[in-house]
Amino acid sequence: MKRKTALIWLALLLMVNLSLAQFNSQTKTGITAATFLSIEVGARSKAMGSAFVALANDASALYWNPAGIATIKNNAVYFSHMNWLANVNFDYAAVSINMGALGTIGASVTSLTMPDMQVTTVFEPEGTGQLFSASDLAIGLSYARYLTTRFAIGFTGKFIQEKIFDMTANTAAFDFGTIFRTGFNDMNLGFSISNFGGDLRLSGFNTQVNHDIDPTEFGNNDRIFANLQTQSFQLPLIFRVGVSMEVYHDNLNSAIIAIDAVGPNDNKQYVNVGGEYTFNGILSLRAGYKTLFLTDSEEGVTLGAGLEYKLFGQSKFQFDYAYGDFGLLNNTQEFSLSIFF
C-alpha cells in the first residue's frame, strides 16, 4: 500500500512538472477571467504566507486542498471576511461534515462584491445618473476521504459566475487534491489543482445592438436586431505542491513551518513560506512571505495571530487575523472564524 501511495505521488509530481513547463517562457499575466478565484482564503493561511496546501486542516481547506477536510475529525464551519483592494469586499463561508467511514462532504461559497459605480459615456464623462454593479460568485460541493491510513484524496465541483452591469458569465470547474501524512514529525505532503474547467464568456442585454447590414444601400432595413460576440477567457488554473512539518513540540509550545510551490497559468511560478508558533494550544503567532522569486510582485510579508477556545467535548472555536503587505497598493487585512463541533 505504501508503494502504491508513493507511485501516486510520483505520478502527480511528474504531471505538475510537465504542466508547469509551458509557463516558463512568459508570464501570461491578465489572460484569465474570474481572477477572484486566485484570492487566497483564510486569515490563518494568509498570515502564514499562503503556504497551506499540505497543512489544510479546517474548512478553508475546500479552497486550498479539498483532501484537507478528510483530516478534520469532527464537523466544522468557517467564515472569513476581507477588505480587499479598492474597497472590494471578499467573503467566504464553508462547512464540512464528517460521515465516518463514508468520508467527509463539504460545501463552500465565495463572494466578491463592490460598491455601485456611476455609468459614464464619452459624451457624459461625469456620469449619466445611472448606477451599475459588479460581483463574482463561486459555489462548491466537495467530497474527501482517506484511501489509506495516511493518504487522503478530495474533489470539488463548483459553479462560477461573474456579473457586471447587465452582463453575466457562467461556467463549471473542478478542484482536486491529495494529502500524504509521512508519519515523521507530523510532516505532510500536499498537492492540489484548482479551477480546472470551462471558459467564461460574457453575454446579456449590453451585447444587443441594431445593425445595418449594408450601409451603402438606400432604403434597406438599418435596424436589424443583432448580438455582439464577446471573447471567452480561461479560468485561473493553479497548481500547488507543498510540505508542512511540526519542528518543535512540548507540553506548552509547538511550532510548524510550511512551504508551497505555486504554478498559475497566468503568471510565473513562485514560492510561499510561512510558520506558526502556538502557546498552550490557545494563542498562535504567525508570519510568512508570499511570491518569492516572482518578478515585479507587490506582495511580500504577512503577519497574523489566532485565539482558540475550547467549548465542551471536542467543540471549539478559533478566531484568526491576518495582515498582508501589498507594496504600492498598501495592505490587506482579513478576519476569520472557525467552529468545530
WOTA-V813512 format. One record per pair of residues at least 24 apart in sequence whose C-alpha atoms are under 7 Angstrom apart, sorted by the first residue. I is the first residue (numbers start at 1). J is the second residue. Records with the same first field share a line. If there is no record, write none. Layout:
I: J + J
This chain:
20: 263
23: 265 + 268
24: 268
27: 266 + 267 + 268
28: 266 + 267
29: 266 + 267
30: 266
31: 233 + 266
32: 233 + 234 + 235 + 236 + 266
33: 200 + 233 + 234 + 235 + 236
34: 162 + 235
35: 236
38: 236
42: 80 + 336
43: 320 + 321 + 322 + 334 + 335 + 336
44: 320 + 321 + 322
46: 302 + 322
47: 286 + 287 + 288 + 302 + 303 + 304 + 322 + 323
48: 273 + 274 + 275 + 276 + 286 + 287 + 288 + 302
49: 272 + 273 + 274 + 287 + 288 + 289 + 290 + 302
50: 272 + 290
51: 258 + 259 + 260 + 272 + 273 + 274
52: 258
53: 190 + 191 + 240 + 241 + 242 + 260
54: 179 + 188 + 189 + 190 + 242 + 243 + 244
55: 188 + 244
59: 94 + 95 + 96
60: 94
62: 108
65: 177 + 192
66: 142 + 144 + 154 + 155 + 156 + 176 + 177
67: 144 + 152 + 153 + 154 + 177 + 178 + 179
68: 179
69: 96 + 104 + 144
70: 103 + 104 + 144 + 145 + 146 + 152
73: 98
74: 98 + 340 + 341
75: 340 + 341
76: 339 + 340 + 341
77: 338 + 339 + 340
78: 337 + 338 + 339
79: 336 + 337 + 338
80: 335 + 336 + 337
81: 334 + 335 + 336
82: 333 + 334 + 335
83: 332 + 333 + 334
84: 332
87: 114
88: 113 + 114
89: 113 + 114
103: 144 + 145
104: 143 + 144 + 145
105: 142 + 143 + 144
106: 141 + 142 + 143
107: 140 + 141 + 142
108: 139 + 140 + 141
109: 138 + 139 + 140
110: 137 + 138 + 139
111: 136 + 137 + 138
112: 136 + 137
132: 165
133: 164 + 165
134: 163 + 164 + 165
135: 162 + 163 + 164
136: 161 + 162 + 163
137: 161 + 162
150: 180 + 181
151: 179 + 180 + 181
152: 178 + 179 + 180
153: 177 + 178 + 179
154: 178
166: 204 + 205 + 206
167: 202 + 203 + 204 + 205 + 206
168: 202 + 203 + 204
169: 200 + 201 + 202 + 203
170: 200
171: 198 + 199 + 200
172: 197 + 198
173: 197 + 198
185: 245 + 246 + 247
186: 245 + 246
187: 244 + 245 + 246
188: 243 + 244 + 245
189: 242 + 243 + 244
190: 241 + 242 + 243
191: 240 + 241 + 242
192: 239 + 240 + 241
193: 238 + 239 + 240
194: 237 + 238 + 239
195: 235 + 236 + 237 + 238
196: 237
197: 235
198: 234
199: 232 + 233 + 234 + 235
200: 232 + 233 + 234
201: 230 + 231 + 232 + 233
202: 230
236: 264 + 265 + 266
237: 264 + 265
238: 263 + 264 + 265
239: 263 + 264
252: 279 + 280
253: 278 + 279 + 280
254: 278 + 279
268: 294
269: 294
270: 294
282: 307 + 308 + 309
283: 307 + 308
298: 326 + 327 + 328
299: 325 + 326 + 327
300: 325 + 326
301: 325
314: 341
315: 340 + 341
316: 340 + 341
